[in-house]
Amino acid sequence: MVLVIYERKKATLVKNIQNPDEITPLEWLSINQFLYEIRQIDSPCISVYYPYGKGPETMSLLKETKRNESFEKIEAKIENKISELRDNPISAGKFTKTLCIFGWIKNKKVNIKVIGTSKKLPYIYMASKKPFIKPFKDILKTNYNVLLVTLDQKSAKIQKYHGSQIISESKLGIDLQGRHRKGGQSQGRFLRARQTKIHVFFKKIANKVREMDSNSDLLLLGGIGPAKTEFYGELNSELAKKCRFVENLSFSTSNKEIEKKLIHHLYQYRKKYVAEIIEKYENLVKQGLTAKRNDVIFKALENGAVDTLIVSSNYYTDSQFKKILKMLEIAKSTSCKIEFASSPKIIQRLELDNSVLAILRYRIK
């Protein structure tokens, strides 16, 4: 993730106001830490996400599904944990909207990890080779790479974030004389030399940004003074497309404020990303590379024909809830991408098609 702070008309200027749908920085950090631990699990795992208050229904679902012996042992432990949480729910945020439980076996012992979140996540019950953390990554924006660049005319700080962690950092600077002194070269020549030195410095920063940019989703640019607008012109077309400009960012901005800005821009990024996937679906309809009936999608998943499964985060309210759960599990076992939609407008669109749409790899009969 690349964060560059910049103020220019071409850039998107965003006020420092947290959207009520966004998670707080404190909860965001807690979930990042939790997910770091969950990613260390390297064995078959059962992942369960359920809305607070839906514990009995979730336990019933666990009992209905027949698994192999090792998974049955994990499910029994998860049922016990759900009973405990019914009376004493936990949450990384102020309120509990979704409870998330992961169970796996290590050294012949069943292990359980649980977290509650104030965010409304999709209802999930899935057995897979590794923990299923896609809902966290998408809706809580914890698995993106962001490059943050803060600069003025004589110094720059480039930080690459993955979730809440800074995974690489670079600082650059030049010795730049601030004023023209009497004697020596003329003031005009002095100013031209100074501007040339700044221009060369910005090119050096741009080269470093490109070097650190691999696989970044966003480039956030900011800083006090005119340096941002001057530097923007040094970005190539690929970086310029990723670039978002952030107000009120300087070298003295606190980590807490930076976290707020990261979260805000990631929410905006995710919202746009899902909208683009829906647009892609609509454009492929005439080519026969889409499916919207759940029975057709189910068969396509079994045959490996689905490229992307688009699912409403409210799908558990659909009459085909249990069938959709199975569809998600099949999708996870293939190379199919799963995208959850949380935008009210897109959820309303998906409700017309039993909460699921599919983009296909090839036409099916």
C-alpha positions as CSV (number, residue, x, y, z in Angstrom):
1,M,0.0,0.0,0.0
2,V,1.5,3.3,-1.0
3,L,0.5,6.5,0.8
4,V,1.3,9.8,-0.9
5,I,0.0,13.1,0.4
6,Y,-0.7,15.6,-2.3
7,E,-3.0,18.5,-3.0
8,R,-3.9,19.0,-6.6
9,K,-7.1,19.5,-8.6
10,K,-6.5,16.2,-10.4
11,A,-6.4,14.4,-7.0
12,T,-9.3,13.4,-4.9
13,L,-9.4,15.7,-1.9
14,V,-11.1,14.1,1.1
15,K,-12.1,15.8,4.4
16,N,-10.9,14.2,7.5
17,I,-14.3,13.0,8.6
18,Q,-14.7,9.3,9.4
19,N,-17.6,7.6,7.6
20,P,-20.0,6.0,10.2
21,D,-19.6,2.7,8.2
22,E,-15.9,2.7,8.8
23,I,-14.3,0.8,11.6
24,T,-12.4,2.7,14.3
25,P,-8.6,2.6,14.3
26,L,-8.5,0.8,17.6
27,E,-10.7,-2.1,16.4
28,W,-8.9,-2.1,13.0
29,L,-5.6,-2.6,14.8
30,S,-7.1,-5.4,17.1
31,I,-8.4,-7.3,14.1
32,N,-5.1,-6.9,12.2
33,Q,-3.3,-8.5,15.2
34,F,-5.9,-11.3,15.4
35,L,-5.6,-12.0,11.7
36,Y,-1.8,-12.1,11.9
37,E,-2.2,-15.0,14.4
38,I,-4.9,-16.7,12.3
39,R,-2.6,-16.7,9.3
40,Q,-0.1,-18.8,11.1
41,I,-2.6,-21.7,11.1
42,D,-1.4,-24.2,8.5
43,S,-3.9,-27.0,8.8
44,P,-7.5,-27.8,7.8
45,C,-9.8,-25.4,9.7
46,I,-13.5,-24.7,10.2
47,S,-14.3,-21.0,10.0
48,V,-17.6,-19.8,11.4
49,Y,-19.0,-16.2,11.2
50,Y,-22.5,-15.5,12.5
51,P,-24.6,-12.5,13.5
52,Y,-24.8,-11.9,17.3
53,G,-28.0,-13.5,18.5
54,K,-27.9,-16.2,15.9
55,G,-25.9,-18.7,18.0
56,P,-28.7,-21.4,18.3
57,E,-29.3,-21.3,14.5
58,T,-25.5,-21.7,13.9
59,M,-25.3,-24.6,16.3
60,S,-28.2,-26.3,14.5
61,L,-26.4,-25.8,11.2
62,L,-23.2,-27.4,12.6
63,K,-25.2,-30.5,13.7
64,E,-26.9,-30.8,10.3
65,T,-23.7,-31.0,8.3
66,K,-21.8,-34.3,8.3
67,R,-18.0,-34.1,8.2
68,N,-15.1,-36.4,8.7
69,E,-14.2,-37.4,12.2
70,S,-11.5,-34.7,12.8
71,F,-13.9,-31.9,11.6
72,E,-16.7,-33.4,13.8
73,K,-14.4,-32.9,16.9
74,I,-13.7,-29.3,15.9
75,E,-17.4,-28.6,15.4
76,A,-18.2,-30.0,18.9
77,K,-15.7,-27.5,20.4
78,I,-17.2,-24.7,18.3
79,E,-20.7,-25.5,19.6
80,N,-19.4,-25.3,23.2
81,K,-17.8,-21.9,22.4
82,I,-21.0,-20.6,20.8
83,S,-22.9,-21.5,24.0
84,E,-20.3,-19.6,26.1
85,L,-20.5,-16.5,23.8
86,R,-24.3,-16.4,24.0
87,D,-24.1,-15.2,27.6
88,N,-20.7,-13.4,27.4
89,P,-20.0,-12.1,23.9
90,I,-16.7,-10.5,23.2
91,S,-15.8,-7.7,20.7
92,A,-12.8,-5.8,19.5
93,G,-15.2,-2.9,19.0
94,K,-17.7,-1.1,21.1
95,F,-20.6,-3.4,20.1
96,T,-20.8,-6.9,18.9
97,K,-22.5,-7.5,15.5
98,T,-20.6,-10.5,14.2
99,L,-18.8,-13.3,16.1
100,C,-16.1,-15.2,14.3
101,I,-14.7,-18.6,15.4
102,F,-11.8,-20.6,13.9
103,G,-11.2,-24.2,14.9
104,W,-8.3,-26.5,13.9
105,I,-6.4,-29.5,15.2
106,K,-2.7,-29.3,16.2
107,N,-0.8,-32.1,17.9
108,K,-4.1,-34.0,18.2
109,K,-5.6,-31.2,20.2
110,V,-8.5,-29.0,19.1
111,N,-7.7,-25.3,19.1
112,I,-10.2,-22.5,19.1
113,K,-9.7,-18.8,18.4
114,V,-12.6,-16.3,18.5
115,I,-13.1,-12.5,18.0
116,G,-16.2,-10.3,17.9
117,T,-16.5,-7.3,15.7
118,S,-18.7,-4.3,15.5
119,K,-18.9,-4.8,11.7
120,K,-21.6,-6.8,9.9
121,L,-19.8,-9.6,8.2
122,P,-21.3,-12.3,6.0
123,Y,-22.7,-15.5,7.6
124,I,-20.0,-18.2,7.0
125,Y,-19.7,-21.8,7.8
126,M,-16.8,-23.4,5.9
127,A,-14.4,-26.2,6.2
128,S,-11.2,-25.6,4.2
129,K,-7.5,-26.3,4.0
130,K,-6.8,-23.0,5.8
131,P,-8.8,-20.4,7.8
132,F,-11.2,-18.5,5.6
133,I,-10.5,-14.8,6.3
134,K,-11.8,-13.2,3.1
135,P,-14.6,-11.3,4.8
136,F,-12.1,-9.6,7.1
137,K,-9.8,-8.7,4.3
138,D,-12.6,-7.2,2.1
139,I,-14.9,-5.5,4.5
140,L,-12.4,-4.5,7.2
141,K,-9.7,-3.6,4.6
142,T,-6.9,-5.4,6.4
143,N,-5.0,-7.1,3.6
144,Y,-4.2,-4.4,1.1
145,N,-0.8,-2.8,0.3
146,V,-0.7,1.0,0.6
147,L,2.2,3.2,-0.1
148,L,2.2,6.5,1.9
149,V,4.4,9.3,0.7
150,T,4.9,12.5,2.7
151,L,7.2,15.2,1.3
152,D,8.2,18.8,0.9
153,Q,10.9,20.3,-1.4
154,K,13.9,18.9,0.6
155,S,12.8,15.7,2.3
156,A,10.5,12.7,1.8
157,K,9.3,9.8,3.8
158,I,7.9,6.7,1.9
159,Q,6.2,4.0,4.0
160,K,4.6,0.8,2.7
161,Y,1.8,-0.6,4.8
162,H,0.3,-4.0,4.7
163,G,-2.8,-3.8,7.0
164,S,-1.5,-1.9,10.0
165,Q,2.1,-3.0,9.6
166,I,4.8,-0.9,8.0
167,I,6.7,-3.5,6.0
168,S,9.2,-1.1,4.4
169,E,10.3,2.5,4.8
170,S,12.6,4.9,3.1
171,K,13.7,8.5,3.9
172,L,15.3,10.8,1.3
173,G,16.6,14.4,1.6
174,I,18.7,17.1,0.0
175,D,20.7,20.1,1.3
176,L,18.6,22.9,-0.1
177,Q,19.6,26.5,0.5
178,G,16.5,28.5,1.4
179,R,17.4,32.0,0.4
180,H,19.6,33.8,-2.2
181,R,22.6,35.5,-0.6
182,K,24.2,38.7,-1.7
183,G,27.2,38.2,-4.0
184,G,28.0,35.2,-6.2
185,Q,25.4,34.2,-8.9
186,S,22.4,36.4,-9.8
187,Q,19.1,35.8,-8.0
188,G,17.6,34.4,-11.3
189,R,20.4,31.9,-11.8
190,F,20.2,31.0,-8.1
191,L,16.4,30.2,-8.4
192,R,16.9,28.2,-11.6
193,A,19.7,26.1,-10.0
194,R,17.5,25.6,-6.9
195,Q,14.5,24.5,-9.0
196,T,16.7,22.1,-11.0
197,K,18.0,20.6,-7.7
198,I,14.4,20.1,-6.5
199,H,13.4,18.6,-9.8
200,V,16.2,16.1,-9.7
201,F,15.3,15.3,-6.1
202,F,11.6,14.6,-7.1
203,K,12.8,12.2,-9.8
204,K,14.8,10.4,-7.2
205,I,11.7,10.1,-5.0
206,A,9.6,8.9,-7.9
207,N,12.2,6.2,-8.7
208,K,12.1,5.0,-5.1
209,V,8.3,5.0,-5.1
210,R,8.3,2.8,-8.2
211,E,10.9,0.5,-6.6
212,M,8.7,0.1,-3.4
213,D,5.4,-0.1,-5.3
214,S,5.2,-3.8,-6.2
215,N,1.6,-5.0,-5.8
216,S,0.4,-1.9,-4.0
217,D,-3.3,-1.1,-4.3
218,L,-3.2,2.6,-3.3
219,L,-0.7,5.4,-3.4
220,L,-1.5,8.1,-0.9
221,L,0.3,11.4,-1.4
222,G,0.6,14.4,1.0
223,G,2.7,17.1,2.6
224,I,2.7,20.8,3.5
225,G,3.5,23.3,0.7
226,P,3.7,23.2,-3.1
227,A,5.9,20.1,-3.3
228,K,3.0,17.7,-3.7
229,T,1.7,19.3,-6.9
230,E,5.2,19.5,-8.3
231,F,6.0,15.9,-7.5
232,Y,2.8,14.5,-8.9
233,G,4.0,15.2,-12.4
234,E,6.9,12.7,-11.9
235,L,4.6,9.8,-11.4
236,N,4.1,7.4,-14.3
237,S,0.6,6.6,-15.5
238,E,0.3,3.4,-13.4
239,L,1.1,5.2,-10.2
240,A,-1.0,8.2,-11.1
241,K,-4.0,6.0,-11.5
242,K,-3.5,4.6,-7.9
243,C,-2.8,8.0,-6.4
244,R,-5.2,9.6,-3.9
245,F,-4.4,13.0,-2.3
246,V,-4.8,13.4,1.4
247,E,-5.4,16.6,3.3
248,N,-3.6,17.6,6.5
249,L,-0.8,15.2,6.2
250,S,2.7,16.2,7.3
251,F,5.8,14.7,8.9
252,S,4.4,15.4,12.3
253,T,1.0,13.7,11.7
254,S,0.4,11.1,14.5
255,N,0.2,7.4,13.8
256,K,-3.4,7.5,15.0
257,E,-4.4,10.1,12.4
258,I,-2.5,8.2,9.7
259,E,-4.5,5.1,10.6
260,K,-7.7,7.0,10.2
261,K,-6.7,8.3,6.7
262,L,-5.6,4.8,5.7
263,I,-9.0,3.3,6.7
264,H,-11.0,6.0,5.0
265,H,-9.2,5.7,1.7
266,L,-9.3,1.9,1.8
267,Y,-13.1,2.0,2.3
268,Q,-13.4,4.3,-0.7
269,Y,-11.1,1.9,-2.7
270,R,-13.1,-1.2,-1.8
271,K,-16.4,0.5,-2.7
272,K,-15.1,1.5,-6.1
273,Y,-13.6,-2.0,-6.7
274,V,-16.9,-3.9,-6.1
275,A,-18.8,-1.4,-8.2
276,E,-16.3,-2.1,-11.1
277,I,-16.9,-5.9,-10.7
278,I,-20.7,-5.4,-11.0
279,E,-20.1,-3.3,-14.1
280,K,-17.9,-6.0,-15.5
281,Y,-20.7,-8.5,-14.9
282,E,-23.2,-6.3,-16.8
283,N,-20.8,-5.9,-19.7
284,L,-20.4,-9.7,-20.0
285,V,-24.1,-10.7,-20.0
286,K,-24.5,-10.4,-23.7
287,Q,-21.4,-12.6,-24.3
288,G,-22.9,-15.4,-22.2
289,L,-20.2,-15.2,-19.6
290,T,-22.4,-14.7,-16.6
291,A,-24.9,-16.7,-14.5
292,K,-27.5,-15.5,-12.1
293,R,-29.7,-18.5,-11.2
294,N,-28.4,-20.3,-8.1
295,D,-28.9,-23.8,-9.6
296,V,-26.9,-22.8,-12.7
297,I,-24.2,-21.2,-10.6
298,F,-24.0,-24.3,-8.4
299,K,-23.4,-26.6,-11.4
300,A,-20.9,-24.1,-12.9
301,L,-19.0,-24.1,-9.6
302,E,-18.8,-27.9,-9.5
303,N,-17.4,-27.9,-13.1
304,G,-14.8,-25.2,-12.3
305,A,-16.4,-22.7,-14.7
306,V,-16.8,-19.8,-12.3
307,D,-14.2,-17.1,-12.4
308,T,-15.8,-14.7,-9.8
309,L,-18.6,-15.3,-7.4
310,I,-20.3,-12.1,-6.3
311,V,-22.3,-12.5,-3.0
312,S,-24.4,-10.2,-1.0
313,S,-23.1,-9.8,2.6
314,N,-26.8,-10.2,3.6
315,Y,-27.2,-13.5,1.8
316,Y,-28.1,-15.3,5.1
317,T,-31.6,-13.7,4.9
318,D,-32.2,-15.4,1.5
319,S,-34.4,-18.5,1.3
320,Q,-31.4,-20.4,-0.4
321,F,-29.1,-19.5,2.5
322,K,-27.8,-23.1,3.0
323,K,-27.3,-23.7,-0.7
324,I,-25.3,-20.5,-0.9
325,L,-23.1,-21.6,2.1
326,K,-22.3,-24.8,0.1
327,M,-21.6,-22.7,-3.0
328,L,-19.1,-20.6,-1.0
329,E,-17.3,-23.8,0.2
330,I,-17.0,-25.2,-3.4
331,A,-15.7,-21.8,-4.6
332,K,-13.1,-21.8,-1.9
333,S,-11.9,-25.2,-2.9
334,T,-11.3,-24.0,-6.5
335,S,-9.4,-21.0,-8.0
336,C,-12.7,-19.1,-8.1
337,K,-12.5,-15.6,-6.6
338,I,-15.2,-14.7,-4.0
339,E,-16.3,-11.0,-3.7
340,F,-18.7,-9.9,-0.9
341,A,-20.8,-6.8,-1.6
342,S,-21.8,-4.6,1.4
343,S,-23.0,-1.5,-0.4
344,P,-26.8,-1.1,0.2
345,K,-27.3,-0.3,-3.5
346,I,-25.5,-3.4,-4.7
347,I,-27.1,-5.6,-2.0
348,Q,-30.5,-4.4,-3.3
349,R,-29.4,-5.4,-6.9
350,L,-28.3,-8.8,-5.7
351,E,-31.6,-9.5,-3.9
352,L,-33.2,-9.7,-7.3
353,D,-31.1,-12.8,-8.1
354,N,-31.1,-14.8,-4.8
355,S,-28.1,-12.9,-3.5
356,V,-25.5,-14.4,-5.9
357,L,-24.1,-13.6,-9.4
358,A,-21.3,-15.3,-11.2
359,I,-18.8,-14.3,-13.9
360,L,-17.8,-17.3,-15.9
361,R,-14.5,-18.5,-17.4
362,Y,-16.3,-19.8,-20.5
363,R,-19.8,-20.2,-21.8
364,I,-21.9,-23.0,-20.4
365,K,-24.9,-24.8,-21.9
